[in-house]
Amino acid sequence: AVVSTQSTGGNKVTSLSQPSLAQHHHPTPRLNLQYYIGVLYIRTTATPTNNKSNAPPKQQNNKNPMSKKGEVEIKPTLGRPGNNLKMGIVGMPNVGKSSLFNILCKMSIPAENFPFCTIDPNVSRCPVPDERYDWLCKVHKPASEVPAFLHITDIAGLVKGASTGAGLGNNFLSHIQAVDGVFHMIRAFDDTDVVHVEETVDPIRDLDIIHAELILKDIEWVTRAHEAFNKVLRGKAKDKAAQEHDACLTKALELLNAGKHIRFNDWTGKEIEILNELRLLTAKPAIYLVNLSSDDFIRKKNKWLAKIKGWVDEHGGGPIIPLSVAFEKQLLDLPTDADRLNFEKEKGAPSVIPKIAKTGYHHLQLIHFFTAGSDEVRCWTIQKNTKAPQAAGVIHTDFENGFIMAETIAFDDYKECNASEVAAKAAGKFRMEGKGYVVQDGDFMNFKFNAGAGLRGGKKKKKKKECEYKNVYLP
């Protein structure tokens, strides 16, 4: 870390990376850090440790997020927790998966006209469009701009019988297991030059095939887990936890045998924890992408759309996004943004690539908060219902370990105040939140934390002098 310091009273700190500030003969100051747009502003007030005058002001409302009173218990969700989640593109061979992957991620992987052109999964990421982020960049004109990203995996095509080893079989299904949500790609265009493994184009048949293969594989995995669980407890009395585990697996098997996906059932928090250990294919959120011909996409008509909508509604529902890979590729090949805009106006059909990226991002329960200034405007991705300390930990683990409070402004308020923190404070829009605060999508945030929580060695001493440290840059 690079440190520039100002000090009075004889205190002097030459490096934040020293193993212990207590090595100096001067009293060790307690550091309170704030994070602004990639820069740590550290401010210390050398008052006795038992002085509570610097504590965050307490609110009278018993639902104050800085206290545990009034906090709402957040139910866990199906799937892997984290902010680095992936969407996988799934479908039959030759439906446009790799071509869509190339367009989303600006890649050029092979997308040939024969089955199983893709064998090993391709992994990349695409920026998530956000008008709020664009506005912040326009206002601050930062040296660095970092948008939110959606991680995407292109997975090989699935065929009938994959659950028993047909095609790429178990290899393919393990690739689906490694992602956290799926873009289910469906072919609804006729083209004699593009072969179909089932010889004819029938999106409903293709949906039935993939639906059945995913369920069959989950039945196999849940059955194995149930048998192994019962084998371990054979001849032993089942306690309450074991009974709940057994009942959950039995319930999951009954649901799968009825032809339903795991994600469409109402599970308790404990049941979700058990199911998340299995990483079931039908527990993953799905978005249905219907690949049309360029002409059908422009005129917004296709003979299969109503039937696909009916099938999806009968099988639990989900977002459906019609698109045309041929149209999007033609649009992408144009040399400038102005040419693309003119092409969209001429055809009367805007690109749906931004919609696909945003829908996938939010379908994984991902949101982001902002840090912004002249140095950097950045989106920090977190999962929905993340509390302030864990959100701070996305920036740096020390922020979470020594968390004191978060200073936050809702984006709409920040925009209304013309991106001025001073104006936001004057308008009463600047809030101080504690450990119980659940970060909202689009929050503009600064964090304060105790740097001593990340230091090892040395004993805490009373503070006698006053000093300030500014411009401490993260390496």
Backbone torsions as a table, in degrees:
resi	resn	phi	psi	omega
1	ALA	NA	143.1	177.7
2	VAL	-97.7	128.0	-173.6
3	VAL	-125.3	128.5	167.6
4	SER	-115.5	136.6	-170.0
5	THR	-127.0	155.2	166.8
6	GLN	-131.7	136.3	-176.5
7	SER	-148.2	157.3	174.4
8	THR	-136.6	158.4	176.2
9	GLY	75.6	14.1	175.0
10	GLY	92.7	-8.5	177.4
11	ASN	-75.2	136.8	178.9
12	LYS	-148.7	128.9	177.7
13	VAL	-119.7	124.1	-176.2
14	THR	-99.5	-21.5	-179.1
15	SER	-157.4	135.5	177.4
16	LEU	-74.0	-18.1	-174.7
17	SER	-89.0	4.7	177.4
18	GLN	-62.7	145.2	-178.3
19	PRO	-63.0	-30.7	-179.6
20	SER	-158.4	126.2	175.7
21	LEU	-72.4	-14.0	-178.5
22	ALA	-71.7	-8.7	178.1
23	GLN	-65.8	-24.9	178.6
24	HIS	-75.3	151.0	180.0
25	HIS	-78.1	-9.7	178.9
26	HIS	-82.8	154.9	176.8
27	PRO	-59.1	141.6	-177.9
28	THR	-82.4	121.1	178.0
29	PRO	-75.4	150.0	174.6
30	ARG	-88.4	124.8	-172.0
31	LEU	-97.3	128.3	171.1
32	ASN	-110.3	122.2	-172.6
33	LEU	-110.1	143.9	171.9
34	GLN	-120.4	145.1	179.6
35	TYR	-110.6	121.6	176.7
36	TYR	-130.0	119.1	171.5
37	ILE	37.8	55.5	174.6
38	GLY	84.9	-2.7	-178.6
39	VAL	-120.0	135.0	175.3
40	LEU	-92.2	121.8	172.8
41	TYR	-102.5	115.3	-174.8
42	ILE	-106.0	128.0	-179.9
43	ARG	-129.9	129.9	178.8
44	THR	-121.1	145.7	173.6
45	THR	-124.7	112.8	-171.7
46	ALA	-84.4	71.0	175.4
47	THR	-109.9	158.3	-179.0
48	PRO	-55.1	149.4	-175.2
49	THR	-64.9	-23.5	-179.0
50	ASN	-90.4	5.2	178.3
51	ASN	-84.0	122.4	-176.3
52	LYS	-99.6	14.0	-176.6
53	SER	-68.0	-21.7	-178.9
54	ASN	-95.5	3.7	-179.9
55	ALA	-67.5	147.8	178.3
56	PRO	-57.7	140.7	-178.9
57	PRO	-62.2	137.2	-179.6
58	LYS	-88.8	141.2	177.4
59	GLN	-97.1	153.6	-178.1
60	GLN	-77.9	-25.7	-178.0
61	ASN	-63.3	127.8	-178.4
62	ASN	-71.4	-3.0	175.3
63	LYS	-99.7	18.4	177.7
64	ASN	-54.7	122.1	-177.6
65	PRO	-65.6	-12.2	178.4
66	MET	-81.2	-8.4	175.9
67	SER	-116.6	166.8	-179.4
68	LYS	-81.7	-11.8	179.9
69	LYS	-71.3	138.5	175.7
70	GLY	82.1	-1.0	180.0
71	GLU	-71.0	140.7	179.8
72	VAL	-96.9	129.6	178.4
73	GLU	-68.6	128.6	-176.7
74	ILE	-96.9	120.7	-179.2
75	LYS	-73.8	134.7	177.6
76	PRO	-65.0	157.6	-179.3
77	THR	-115.2	156.5	176.9
78	LEU	-63.1	137.5	176.9
79	GLY	113.8	171.2	-177.6
80	ARG	-75.1	130.1	175.9
81	PRO	-75.7	151.2	178.2
82	GLY	143.7	173.5	179.9
83	ASN	-114.3	6.9	179.5
84	ASN	-116.6	56.7	-174.5
85	LEU	-91.9	159.3	-173.7
86	LYS	-125.3	145.4	168.9
87	MET	-105.0	137.0	177.1
88	GLY	-109.8	140.2	177.0
89	ILE	-91.4	116.3	-172.1
90	VAL	-121.0	146.6	176.1
91	GLY	167.7	-179.8	175.8
92	MET	-67.8	163.4	174.6
93	PRO	-63.0	147.8	174.5
94	ASN	61.5	40.6	175.4
95	VAL	-108.9	-2.7	177.4
96	GLY	107.4	16.7	-176.5
97	LYS	-64.3	-52.9	-177.5
98	SER	-67.0	-35.1	177.3
99	SER	-64.7	-41.7	176.7
100	LEU	-65.0	-41.3	177.7
101	PHE	-57.5	-44.4	179.1
102	ASN	-61.1	-40.6	-178.0
103	ILE	-71.0	-44.5	-178.9
104	LEU	-63.1	-43.5	-171.0
105	CYS	-103.9	5.6	-178.8
106	LYS	54.7	46.3	-179.1
107	MET	-109.4	177.6	178.3
108	SER	-141.8	49.3	177.1
109	ILE	-73.9	157.3	-179.9
110	PRO	-59.8	134.9	175.7
111	ALA	-137.6	77.9	-171.9
112	GLU	-96.5	166.3	-176.8
113	ASN	-91.0	62.6	171.5
114	PHE	-158.6	150.5	-177.1
115	PRO	-62.1	146.9	176.2
116	PHE	60.2	35.1	170.0
117	CYS	-60.4	-37.1	174.8
118	THR	-95.7	127.4	176.6
119	ILE	-115.4	-65.0	174.7
120	ASP	-78.7	140.8	-178.5
121	PRO	-66.0	142.4	174.5
122	ASN	-100.4	135.8	-175.1
123	VAL	-124.4	133.0	175.3
124	SER	-156.7	-165.7	179.1
125	ARG	-146.1	157.5	177.0
126	CYS	-133.4	146.1	178.5
127	PRO	-67.6	146.2	178.2
128	VAL	-96.8	115.0	-178.4
129	PRO	-61.7	141.0	178.8
130	ASP	-153.8	115.6	-179.0
131	GLU	-63.6	-30.3	178.5
132	ARG	-66.4	-43.4	177.2
133	TYR	-62.1	-42.9	178.2
134	ASP	-60.1	-40.4	179.6
135	TRP	-65.4	-42.5	178.8
136	LEU	-61.4	-41.6	178.6
137	CYS	-64.9	-38.6	-180.0
138	LYS	-66.0	-39.3	-177.2
139	VAL	-75.8	-47.3	-173.7
140	HIS	-85.5	-23.7	-177.4
141	LYS	47.7	59.2	-172.4
142	PRO	-75.7	161.8	174.9
143	ALA	-72.6	-28.3	-179.0
144	SER	-130.6	135.8	178.4
145	GLU	-125.2	122.5	-177.8
146	VAL	-128.1	102.6	179.1
147	PRO	-79.0	176.7	170.6
148	ALA	-78.1	150.2	-178.8
149	PHE	-125.5	147.2	172.1
150	LEU	-110.5	124.2	178.6
151	HIS	-85.1	131.8	-173.3
152	ILE	-129.4	140.3	177.1
153	THR	-121.2	128.1	174.8
154	ASP	-90.6	117.3	-173.4
155	ILE	-109.2	143.9	-178.3
156	ALA	-59.5	154.8	-176.7
157	GLY	-66.1	144.2	179.2
158	LEU	-100.4	143.3	177.5
159	VAL	-126.2	167.3	178.8
160	LYS	-60.9	132.5	-178.6
161	GLY	91.0	8.5	-178.1
162	ALA	-60.9	-33.4	-178.7
163	SER	-65.4	-19.6	178.1
164	THR	-108.3	10.0	173.8
165	GLY	110.0	-1.7	-179.9
166	ALA	-67.9	150.7	-177.6
167	GLY	63.6	-130.1	174.2
168	LEU	-88.4	-4.5	169.2
169	GLY	47.1	-124.4	-174.7
170	ASN	-62.7	-29.1	177.8
171	ASN	-60.6	-45.9	178.6
172	PHE	-62.4	-46.7	-176.0
173	LEU	-66.4	-31.9	176.4
174	SER	-67.9	-30.0	176.2
175	HIS	-68.3	-35.6	175.4
176	ILE	-67.2	-38.6	-179.6
177	GLN	-62.1	-27.0	-176.7
178	ALA	-79.5	-14.1	179.2
179	VAL	-98.8	172.6	-174.2
180	ASP	-109.1	-12.0	177.0
181	GLY	-160.8	164.6	-176.0
182	VAL	-129.2	138.7	162.5
183	PHE	-91.5	108.5	-178.7
184	HIS	-87.5	104.7	-175.3
185	MET	-86.9	128.6	-176.6
186	ILE	-124.3	130.9	178.8
187	ARG	-87.7	124.1	177.4
188	ALA	-131.0	31.4	178.1
189	PHE	-125.5	148.1	176.8
190	ASP	-100.0	130.5	177.5
191	ASP	-157.2	111.3	-177.4
192	THR	-66.1	-18.2	179.3
193	ASP	-82.7	-12.8	179.7
194	VAL	-111.5	110.5	-174.2
195	VAL	-72.7	153.9	175.8
196	HIS	-122.5	134.6	-175.4
197	VAL	-63.0	-23.9	177.4
198	GLU	-97.6	8.2	174.4
199	GLU	74.8	-24.9	178.2
200	THR	-129.5	157.9	178.1
201	VAL	-89.8	117.3	178.9
202	ASP	-151.1	91.9	-176.5
203	PRO	-59.2	-34.5	-179.0
204	ILE	-66.6	-42.1	176.5
205	ARG	-62.1	-43.0	-180.0
206	ASP	-63.1	-40.5	177.2
207	LEU	-62.4	-42.2	179.3
208	ASP	-62.9	-39.4	-179.0
209	ILE	-63.0	-51.0	-176.9
210	ILE	-68.3	-40.4	177.2
211	HIS	-56.2	-46.4	-178.0
212	ALA	-69.2	-41.4	-177.5
213	GLU	-64.6	-40.3	178.6
214	LEU	-65.4	-41.5	179.1
215	ILE	-65.8	-43.2	-179.4
216	LEU	-61.1	-39.1	179.6
217	LYS	-69.8	-39.2	177.8
218	ASP	-65.6	-37.6	176.2
219	ILE	-59.8	-42.5	178.8
220	GLU	-61.6	-45.6	-177.2
221	TRP	-69.2	-42.0	179.7
222	VAL	-67.9	-38.2	178.3
223	THR	-62.3	-44.0	177.6
224	ARG	-60.6	-45.3	-178.9
225	ALA	-63.5	-38.7	-179.5
226	HIS	-67.9	-42.8	179.2
227	GLU	-64.7	-42.3	179.4
228	ALA	-65.2	-38.5	179.1
229	PHE	-64.2	-45.9	-179.6
230	ASN	-67.4	-32.1	179.6
231	LYS	-66.6	-40.3	-180.0
232	VAL	-64.7	-37.3	-176.0
233	LEU	-95.2	9.3	-177.7
234	ARG	-60.5	127.2	178.5
235	GLY	80.5	2.8	-179.1
236	LYS	-114.5	151.7	176.6
237	ALA	-74.5	137.0	-179.2
238	LYS	-89.7	124.5	174.3
239	ASP	-78.4	-176.6	-175.3
240	LYS	-62.7	-42.2	-179.3
241	ALA	-63.6	-41.0	179.4
242	ALA	-66.3	-38.6	178.0
243	GLN	-64.3	-40.1	178.2
244	GLU	-65.5	-39.9	178.7
245	HIS	-63.4	-45.8	-179.7
246	ASP	-63.5	-42.0	-179.4
247	ALA	-66.4	-35.6	179.8
248	CYS	-65.8	-46.0	-179.7
249	LEU	-66.1	-38.1	177.1
250	THR	-63.2	-44.1	179.1
251	LYS	-62.2	-41.3	179.6
252	ALA	-64.5	-42.2	179.0
253	LEU	-63.7	-41.9	178.6
254	GLU	-61.7	-39.7	180.0
255	LEU	-66.0	-45.3	-179.3
256	LEU	-66.4	-41.2	179.0
257	ASN	-65.7	-21.8	176.0
258	ALA	-84.0	2.4	177.7
259	GLY	81.1	23.1	-179.1
260	LYS	-112.6	150.5	178.8
261	HIS	-82.1	148.7	-177.9
262	ILE	-59.7	-37.2	-172.4
263	ARG	-68.0	-14.9	-176.5
264	PHE	-94.3	6.8	178.3
265	ASN	-100.7	157.0	177.6
266	ASP	-91.6	106.7	-175.9
267	TRP	-106.1	150.5	174.2
268	THR	-79.0	168.8	179.9
269	GLY	-60.4	-42.2	179.5
270	LYS	-66.4	-39.6	179.1
271	GLU	-64.4	-38.9	178.8
272	ILE	-63.1	-40.0	178.1
273	GLU	-62.0	-39.1	178.6
274	ILE	-67.3	-45.4	-177.1
275	LEU	-68.4	-33.4	-179.6
276	ASN	-64.0	-26.9	177.6
277	GLU	-67.0	-25.8	-177.3
278	LEU	-86.8	-18.5	-179.6
279	ARG	51.3	53.7	-175.8
280	LEU	-70.0	146.3	-177.0
281	LEU	-67.7	-38.6	-176.7
282	THR	-82.5	0.5	175.3
283	ALA	-88.3	-9.9	-175.4
284	LYS	-83.2	137.4	177.0
285	PRO	-63.7	145.5	-176.0
286	ALA	-128.9	141.5	173.5
287	ILE	-121.5	129.3	-176.0
288	TYR	-95.2	121.2	178.5
289	LEU	-109.2	119.7	-176.8
290	VAL	-102.5	111.0	-177.1
291	ASN	-85.2	111.0	-178.4
292	LEU	-102.7	168.9	169.6
293	SER	-71.1	161.3	-179.7
294	SER	-60.0	-42.2	-179.0
295	ASP	-65.0	-43.4	179.7
296	ASP	-64.8	-36.9	179.9
297	PHE	-66.0	-41.8	-178.6
298	ILE	-67.5	-41.6	-178.8
299	ARG	-87.8	-2.5	174.6
300	LYS	59.5	40.0	178.6
301	LYS	-142.0	141.6	177.0
302	ASN	-162.3	138.8	-174.8
303	LYS	-66.7	-18.3	-176.0
304	TRP	-94.3	-16.6	-170.6
305	LEU	-58.8	-46.9	-178.9
306	ALA	-63.5	-38.9	179.6
307	LYS	-67.8	-39.2	178.2
308	ILE	-65.0	-43.3	178.3
309	LYS	-59.8	-42.7	178.5
310	GLY	-62.7	-42.0	-179.8
311	TRP	-63.5	-46.1	-178.5
312	VAL	-61.8	-43.2	179.5
313	ASP	-63.3	-37.8	179.6
314	GLU	-69.9	-22.1	-176.4
315	HIS	-111.1	34.9	172.0
316	GLY	105.1	-16.0	179.4
317	GLY	84.0	174.0	-180.0
318	GLY	154.8	162.0	179.2
319	PRO	-64.6	137.9	176.2
320	ILE	-122.7	124.9	-179.6
321	ILE	-123.8	107.7	173.1
322	PRO	-71.7	140.4	177.6
323	LEU	-150.1	170.9	172.9
324	SER	-134.5	111.9	178.4
325	VAL	-62.1	-36.7	179.1
326	ALA	-62.9	-43.0	178.4
327	PHE	-64.7	-45.2	-177.9
328	GLU	-65.3	-36.7	178.7
329	LYS	-67.8	-40.9	177.6
330	GLN	-62.4	-39.3	179.2
331	LEU	-67.9	-41.7	-178.3
332	LEU	-66.6	-30.8	-177.3
333	ASP	-74.0	-11.7	178.0
334	LEU	-68.4	146.4	-169.1
335	PRO	-73.3	-32.9	-173.9
336	THR	-129.9	162.6	177.1
337	ASP	-64.4	-35.2	178.5
338	ALA	-63.6	-40.0	178.3
339	ASP	-64.8	-39.1	179.8
340	ARG	-66.6	-41.5	179.2
341	LEU	-63.3	-41.9	178.0
342	ASN	-65.2	-38.1	179.2
343	PHE	-63.8	-43.1	179.2
344	GLU	-63.5	-41.8	178.9
345	LYS	-66.3	-39.7	-179.3
346	GLU	-65.0	-40.6	-178.4
347	LYS	-85.0	-17.2	-178.0
348	GLY	69.6	28.2	-177.6
349	ALA	-144.5	107.5	178.3
350	PRO	-76.1	158.2	176.4
351	SER	-64.3	143.9	176.6
352	VAL	-105.9	6.8	178.8
353	ILE	-59.3	-45.7	176.6
354	PRO	-58.8	-39.0	179.2
355	LYS	-64.7	-40.2	179.2
356	ILE	-62.4	-45.9	-179.0
357	ALA	-63.8	-44.8	-178.9
358	LYS	-67.4	-40.7	-179.8
359	THR	-65.6	-42.6	177.8
360	GLY	-62.4	-42.5	-179.4
361	TYR	-60.9	-50.5	-176.8
362	HIS	-76.3	-24.2	177.7
363	HIS	-70.1	-20.5	173.6
364	LEU	-86.3	9.2	-178.2
365	GLN	63.3	34.6	177.8
366	LEU	-99.4	139.9	173.2
367	ILE	-136.3	-179.4	174.4
368	HIS	-148.6	153.6	171.7
369	PHE	-112.1	167.3	-173.9
370	PHE	-114.7	145.9	158.1
371	THR	-122.6	138.8	-171.2
372	ALA	-149.4	145.5	176.9
373	GLY	177.7	-170.4	-177.1
374	SER	-71.6	-23.7	179.4
375	ASP	-80.2	-41.8	-174.5
376	GLU	-159.0	141.3	165.1
377	VAL	-114.7	125.8	-172.9
378	ARG	-142.1	141.1	170.7
379	CYS	-96.9	129.3	177.4
380	TRP	-109.2	114.6	-175.2
381	THR	-80.7	131.2	174.8
382	ILE	-138.6	167.1	173.6
383	GLN	-84.3	150.0	177.3
384	LYS	-56.3	144.0	-179.3
385	ASN	74.1	17.7	174.8
386	THR	-75.7	135.8	178.9
387	LYS	-86.9	163.8	-171.0
388	ALA	-55.7	-45.5	-179.3
389	PRO	-60.7	-40.9	179.6
390	GLN	-70.2	-33.0	174.8
391	ALA	-65.4	-40.3	176.8
392	ALA	-62.8	-35.2	179.5
393	GLY	-65.8	-19.1	176.0
394	VAL	-66.6	-32.1	177.8
395	ILE	-76.6	-48.4	178.7
396	HIS	-161.9	140.0	-176.6
397	THR	-62.9	-30.6	177.8
398	ASP	-63.5	-28.9	178.8
399	PHE	-64.1	-36.7	179.2
400	GLU	-77.1	-43.0	-176.9
401	ASN	-62.8	-39.0	-177.6
402	GLY	-108.4	24.7	-174.1
403	PHE	-55.5	132.3	174.5
404	ILE	-111.1	-54.4	-178.5
405	MET	-164.8	164.7	175.9
406	ALA	-118.5	137.1	173.1
407	GLU	-104.3	121.8	-171.3
408	THR	-138.1	150.7	175.1
409	ILE	-134.9	130.3	174.6
410	ALA	-62.2	145.2	-174.0
411	PHE	-58.3	-43.6	-179.0
412	ASP	-59.9	-38.7	177.2
413	ASP	-68.6	-39.4	179.1
414	TYR	-63.1	-40.3	178.4
415	LYS	-69.1	-40.3	179.3
416	GLU	-62.4	-30.8	178.8
417	CYS	-90.6	15.0	177.3
418	ASN	57.2	42.0	175.9
419	ALA	59.8	31.7	180.0
420	SER	-112.5	119.8	176.4
421	GLU	-67.8	-34.8	179.4
422	VAL	-62.5	-45.5	179.1
423	ALA	-66.0	-36.6	178.5
424	ALA	-64.9	-39.7	177.3
425	LYS	-65.1	-42.7	-179.4
426	ALA	-64.0	-31.6	-179.2
427	ALA	-87.5	-0.2	-179.9
428	GLY	74.9	20.8	-178.9
429	LYS	-95.0	-8.3	-176.1
430	PHE	-90.9	116.0	-173.2
431	ARG	-112.7	147.5	172.5
432	MET	-109.0	119.5	-174.5
433	GLU	-118.5	152.0	-177.5
434	GLY	-105.8	-161.0	-173.2
435	LYS	-64.5	-24.9	-177.8
436	GLY	-86.2	-3.1	-175.6
437	TYR	-72.0	129.9	176.1
438	VAL	-92.0	117.8	-176.0
439	VAL	-66.8	134.9	-179.4
440	GLN	-100.0	153.6	179.3
441	ASP	-60.8	126.3	177.4
442	GLY	90.2	2.7	176.8
443	ASP	-60.2	139.3	170.3
444	PHE	-95.8	123.6	-167.0
445	MET	-134.3	145.2	165.4
446	ASN	-124.8	150.8	-179.5
447	PHE	-124.4	141.8	172.0
448	LYS	-113.7	136.4	177.9
449	PHE	-151.1	163.5	-178.3
450	ASN	-89.3	114.1	-178.0
451	ALA	-65.7	-25.2	-179.4
452	GLY	-64.1	-20.6	179.5
453	ALA	-68.5	-18.8	-179.9
454	GLY	-103.3	0.3	-178.7
455	LEU	-100.2	144.5	179.4
456	ARG	-115.0	148.7	179.4
457	GLY	80.8	158.4	178.9
458	GLY	83.7	148.3	180.0
459	LYS	-106.6	148.3	177.0
460	LYS	-70.1	137.2	178.8
461	LYS	-126.7	158.6	177.9
462	LYS	-68.4	146.7	-177.1
463	LYS	-97.3	135.5	-178.5
464	LYS	-118.3	-30.7	-175.0
465	LYS	-107.8	169.9	-178.7
466	GLU	-119.1	135.2	-179.3
467	CYS	-153.4	162.9	179.7
468	GLU	-132.5	142.5	176.7
469	TYR	-129.4	127.7	-176.9
470	LYS	-129.8	162.4	174.9
471	ASN	57.3	55.9	174.9
472	VAL	-98.8	106.6	-172.8
473	TYR	-91.2	135.5	173.7
474	LEU	-67.3	140.3	178.2
475	PRO	-68.0	NA	NA
